[in-house]
Amino acid sequence: MAAVNRTDEEENGELEDLEKEISELRSRKVTLFQELASVDQREREYADKKHRLRAEKHDREKQKQTAERLIEVQSAAILLKSENVKLSDTISKLNRSLDEATKYSTVQKLRIAELENRVTVMERDLSLANAALQQRYEDDTGTVSELQKQLHETRKLLNKTTEELSGTRQRLSEVQERLTVAKQVTAATQQRELQDSGNSDELQLELTPQHQSTTRTGDVVISYYHFYSASA
């Protein structure tokens, strides 16, 4: 009943107090919204800065990796050029060895032809001596003895020449085998040189921006060259 008996002045005072409280609450809400908007803005700025820093760090790491890769590629290119120079020298030496082997083979063929001609002549002389021996055997004992001696000497010379011819043929066969192997090795090394040249072109492409991720060749040739030099 006391509330009912409140005066207008009291009610008005209470209403004014409520309006004031509501106004203060609204002001605080506006302030809070402004602070929240400021916080959101700072959060976005920090997030952008964090993303930018991460991107810069990633770029630096990528640039470092690229520089390291570039150094590796340049080192590999230098090593490849050095190996190509050594391989070219080895091929030049091997070509000279092939030329010498070819010349030696030609000389050996001429020698064999000469020996074969000598054998033919000796066989003919032996045949003539046998015929003469048979013809004069009954008439001249001294002549027969001399012819027999000549025949013996001729046979000895023929056997010696035949052995020399056999040895020469064997040496020629070995030279021809070496020549064949040398030609095969030369072809292989030239193929390897072409392959290395292709690898060198790929390495050069890796030196450009946006490069991508990427073998000892002269050992066989050098081993053969040492073998051939030791055998010659």
C-alpha positions as CSV (number, residue, x, y, z in Angstrom):
1,M,0.0,0.0,0.0
2,A,3.0,2.2,0.6
3,A,4.0,1.9,-3.0
4,V,0.6,3.0,-4.1
5,N,0.8,6.1,-2.0
6,R,4.1,7.2,-3.6
7,T,4.1,10.7,-4.9
8,D,4.5,11.8,-8.5
9,E,7.8,13.4,-7.6
10,E,9.2,10.1,-6.2
11,E,8.0,8.2,-9.3
12,N,9.5,10.8,-11.6
13,G,12.8,10.7,-9.7
14,E,12.9,6.9,-10.0
15,L,12.1,7.1,-13.7
16,E,14.9,9.6,-14.2
17,D,17.3,7.3,-12.3
18,L,16.3,4.4,-14.5
19,E,16.7,6.4,-17.7
20,K,20.2,7.5,-16.4
21,E,21.1,3.9,-15.7
22,I,19.9,2.8,-19.1
23,S,21.8,5.6,-20.8
24,E,25.0,4.6,-18.9
25,L,24.5,1.0,-19.9
26,R,24.0,1.9,-23.5
27,S,27.1,4.1,-23.4
28,R,29.1,1.3,-21.9
29,K,27.7,-1.1,-24.6
30,V,28.8,1.3,-27.3
31,T,32.2,1.6,-25.6
32,L,32.4,-2.2,-25.4
33,F,31.5,-2.5,-29.1
34,Q,34.1,0.0,-30.0
35,E,36.7,-1.8,-27.9
36,L,35.6,-5.1,-29.4
37,A,36.0,-3.6,-32.9
38,S,39.4,-2.3,-32.0
39,V,40.4,-5.7,-30.6
40,D,39.1,-7.4,-33.8
41,Q,41.1,-4.9,-35.9
42,R,44.3,-5.5,-33.9
43,E,43.7,-9.2,-34.1
44,R,43.5,-9.0,-37.9
45,E,46.6,-6.8,-38.0
46,Y,48.5,-9.3,-35.8
47,A,47.3,-12.2,-37.9
48,D,48.3,-10.4,-41.1
49,K,51.7,-9.6,-39.6
50,K,52.2,-13.2,-38.4
51,H,51.3,-14.5,-41.9
52,R,53.7,-12.0,-43.5
53,L,56.5,-12.9,-41.1
54,R,55.9,-16.6,-41.8
55,A,55.9,-16.0,-45.6
56,E,59.1,-13.9,-45.3
57,K,60.7,-16.7,-43.3
58,H,59.6,-19.3,-45.8
59,D,61.0,-17.1,-48.6
60,R,64.3,-16.7,-46.9
61,E,64.5,-20.5,-46.3
62,K,63.6,-21.2,-49.9
63,Q,66.2,-18.6,-51.1
64,K,68.8,-20.2,-48.8
65,Q,67.9,-23.7,-50.2
66,T,68.0,-22.3,-53.7
67,A,71.4,-20.8,-53.1
68,E,72.7,-24.0,-51.7
69,R,71.3,-26.0,-54.6
70,L,72.9,-23.5,-57.0
71,I,76.2,-24.0,-55.4
72,E,75.8,-27.8,-55.6
73,V,74.8,-27.5,-59.3
74,Q,77.7,-25.2,-60.1
75,S,80.1,-27.6,-58.3
76,A,78.7,-30.5,-60.2
77,A,79.0,-28.6,-63.5
78,I,82.7,-27.8,-62.7
79,L,83.4,-31.4,-61.8
80,L,81.6,-32.6,-65.0
81,K,83.6,-30.2,-67.1
82,S,86.8,-31.5,-65.5
83,E,85.8,-35.1,-66.1
84,N,84.9,-34.3,-69.7
85,V,88.3,-32.8,-70.2
86,K,89.9,-35.9,-68.8
87,L,87.6,-38.1,-70.9
88,S,88.6,-36.1,-74.1
89,D,92.3,-36.6,-73.3
90,T,91.7,-40.3,-72.8
91,I,89.8,-40.6,-76.0
92,S,92.6,-38.7,-77.9
93,K,95.2,-41.1,-76.4
94,L,93.0,-44.1,-77.3
95,N,92.5,-42.8,-80.8
96,R,96.3,-42.6,-81.2
97,S,96.6,-46.1,-79.8
98,L,94.0,-47.3,-82.4
99,D,96.0,-45.6,-85.2
100,E,99.2,-47.2,-84.0
101,A,97.4,-50.6,-83.7
102,T,96.0,-50.2,-87.2
103,K,99.4,-49.4,-88.6
104,Y,100.9,-52.3,-86.8
105,S,98.2,-54.6,-88.1
106,T,98.9,-53.4,-91.6
107,V,102.6,-54.1,-91.2
108,Q,101.8,-57.5,-89.8
109,K,99.6,-58.3,-92.8
110,L,102.4,-57.3,-95.2
111,R,104.8,-59.5,-93.2
112,I,102.4,-62.4,-93.4
113,A,102.0,-62.0,-97.1
114,E,105.8,-61.9,-97.5
115,L,106.3,-65.0,-95.4
116,E,103.5,-66.8,-97.3
117,N,105.3,-65.9,-100.5
118,R,108.5,-67.2,-99.1
119,V,106.8,-70.4,-98.1
120,T,105.4,-70.8,-101.6
121,V,108.8,-70.2,-103.2
122,M,110.4,-72.7,-100.7
123,E,107.8,-75.3,-101.4
124,R,108.3,-74.8,-105.1
125,D,112.1,-75.1,-104.6
126,L,111.6,-78.2,-102.5
127,S,109.4,-79.7,-105.1
128,L,112.0,-79.0,-107.8
129,A,114.7,-80.3,-105.6
130,N,112.8,-83.5,-105.0
131,A,112.2,-83.9,-108.7
132,A,115.9,-83.3,-109.5
133,L,116.9,-85.7,-106.7
134,Q,114.8,-88.4,-108.1
135,Q,116.1,-87.7,-111.6
136,R,119.7,-87.7,-110.8
137,Y,119.7,-90.3,-108.0
138,E,120.9,-93.2,-110.1
139,D,123.6,-91.2,-112.0
140,D,125.4,-89.1,-109.5
141,T,125.7,-90.2,-105.9
142,G,127.7,-87.1,-104.9
143,T,125.0,-84.9,-106.4
144,V,122.4,-86.9,-104.7
145,S,124.1,-86.3,-101.3
146,E,124.4,-82.6,-102.0
147,L,120.8,-82.4,-103.1
148,Q,119.8,-84.3,-99.9
149,K,121.8,-81.8,-97.9
150,Q,120.1,-78.9,-99.7
151,L,116.8,-80.6,-99.2
152,H,117.4,-81.0,-95.5
153,E,118.5,-77.3,-95.2
154,T,115.5,-76.3,-97.2
155,R,113.2,-78.2,-94.9
156,K,114.7,-76.7,-91.8
157,L,114.3,-73.2,-93.3
158,L,110.7,-74.1,-94.3
159,N,109.9,-75.2,-90.8
160,K,111.5,-72.1,-89.3
161,T,109.6,-69.9,-91.7
162,T,106.4,-71.8,-91.0
163,E,106.8,-71.3,-87.2
164,E,107.5,-67.6,-87.8
165,L,104.4,-67.3,-89.9
166,S,102.4,-69.0,-87.2
167,G,103.7,-66.7,-84.5
168,T,103.1,-63.6,-86.7
169,R,99.5,-64.8,-87.4
170,Q,99.0,-65.2,-83.7
171,R,100.3,-61.7,-82.9
172,L,98.1,-60.3,-85.7
173,S,95.1,-62.1,-84.2
174,E,95.9,-60.5,-80.8
175,V,96.3,-57.1,-82.3
176,Q,93.0,-57.4,-84.2
177,E,91.2,-58.5,-80.9
178,R,92.7,-55.4,-79.2
179,L,91.7,-53.2,-82.1
180,T,88.1,-54.6,-81.9
181,V,87.9,-54.0,-78.1
182,A,89.5,-50.6,-78.5
183,K,86.9,-49.6,-81.1
184,Q,84.1,-50.8,-78.8
185,V,85.5,-48.9,-75.9
186,T,85.9,-45.8,-78.0
187,A,82.2,-46.0,-79.1
188,A,81.2,-46.5,-75.5
189,T,83.2,-43.5,-74.3
190,Q,81.9,-41.3,-77.1
191,Q,78.3,-42.3,-76.2
192,R,79.1,-41.6,-72.5
193,E,80.5,-38.2,-73.5
194,L,77.3,-37.4,-75.4
195,Q,75.3,-38.5,-72.3
196,D,77.4,-36.3,-70.0
197,S,76.9,-33.4,-72.4
198,G,73.1,-33.9,-72.1
199,N,73.4,-34.0,-68.3
200,S,75.4,-30.8,-68.4
201,D,72.6,-29.1,-70.3
202,E,70.1,-30.3,-67.6
203,L,72.3,-28.8,-64.9
204,Q,72.5,-25.5,-66.8
205,L,68.6,-25.4,-66.8
206,E,68.7,-25.8,-63.0
207,L,70.7,-22.6,-62.7
208,T,67.5,-20.6,-63.8
209,P,64.8,-19.5,-61.3
210,Q,62.3,-22.2,-60.3
211,H,65.0,-24.8,-60.8
212,Q,64.2,-28.4,-60.0
213,S,66.1,-31.4,-58.4
214,T,68.6,-33.2,-60.7
215,T,77.4,-40.1,-62.5
216,R,82.3,-41.4,-63.3
217,T,82.8,-42.4,-66.8
218,G,86.5,-42.5,-67.8
219,D,87.5,-45.4,-65.5
220,V,86.8,-48.1,-68.1
221,V,88.6,-46.2,-70.8
222,I,91.5,-45.4,-68.6
223,S,91.7,-49.0,-67.3
224,Y,91.7,-50.2,-70.9
225,Y,94.3,-47.6,-71.9
226,H,96.6,-48.7,-69.0
227,F,96.1,-52.3,-70.0
228,Y,96.9,-51.6,-73.6
229,S,99.9,-49.5,-72.7
230,A,101.2,-52.3,-70.4
231,S,100.6,-54.9,-73.1
232,A,102.2,-52.9,-76.0
